Amino acid sequence: MNISTRYCELIRDVEALRLELEAMDSPVSGRSLRLMEKALERFEPEFGIGEIPQEKLEAKLSPGLLAAHLDLDRARLELEQADFATEAQQVWELEQRIYRLLNDL
């Protein structure tokens, strides 16, 4: 699977988890929800990724991916502190996907 496809899937999966947290309607999920929204804002728009030359992908995508990872990490910690272990694990898996994507850049 190419970087563009993985990147777009990652954005969709973060948004899907954000919607899941939104449906929980819990105060702690509200803070985590805001952090996940912030993480989504840090991603470059999905369109056009395939048009970026491979040698420029790292410079173009890395800053947003790193910032999104930090926001997701904060959301995960909030969820862990509130005993939302399943949701925290889902966020952790998204963080790991960001790491793998960064390594492949």
Salt bridges, closest charged atoms under 4 A:
ASP13 OD2 - ARG97 NH1 2.48
GLU15 OE2 - ARG18 NH2 2.77
GLU22 OE2 - ARG18 NH1 3.79
GLU37 OE2 - ARG18 NH1 3.26
GLU44 OE1 - LYS60 NZ 3.79
GLU46 OE1 - ARG12 NH1 3.60
ASP71 OD2 - ARG42 NE 2.43
ASP71 OD1 - ARG74 NH1 3.92
ASP73 OD1 - ARG76 NH2 2.45
GLU78 OE2 - ARG31 NE 2.93
GLU80 OE2 - ARG76 NH1 2.91
GLU95 OE1 - HIS69 NE2 3.24
GLU95 OE2 - ARG76 NE 2.85
ASP104 OD2 - ARG6 NH1 2.59
